[in-house]
């Protein structure tokens, strides 16, 4: 039965979800790009990141049950580590964590049109993974 469901899911994944994911990601980057110049970055990050991740999560279909929300202090700083075993950790962190945060990402992502500029304006941190001192300096400057 599990094998049959896997086989049936493949056309949906490649012909419906895949193209929708690419289009929704592109449109979300454009929306974020517009919002960062018309509103504050916290609002743009929240609207775009949360909306994009929840929409794509439901379409995969992925359903998340979050527990322990009462333990998150919005005035406290946290280090959130994502292991990137799949794309789902991005969806879960953006969609269900419920706090404003900044990604630390490799500097090569800055070169992606619209995405790079939007990420920079939203305050995400780019690091040079080949230069430990520069990477540490980027993280330290983000603390401020």
Secondary structure, 3 states (H helix, E strand, C coil): CHHHHHHHHHHHHHHHHHHHHHHHHHHHHHHHHHHHHHCCHHHHHHHHHHHHHHHHHHHCCCCCCCCCHHHCCCCCCCCCCCCCCCCHHHHHHHHHCCCCCCCEEEHHHHHCCCHHHHHHHCCCEEECCCCHHHHHHHHHHHHC
